[in-house]
């Protein structure tokens, strides 16, 4: 049987619950370093990579 509401020692603190929500939010937020990597162009200059791939496809060896 549950105790009466007046018989409880102290009120519940929502601090632990709030800290857990904050921890989850921080984990879901992207790190600034990963955002910077997403903004960069993949592989540098595309023209140089294209030339290298075409050279390989044509069978030309350096």
Residue pairs with C-beta under 8 A, 6 or more apart in sequence:
43 49
55 62
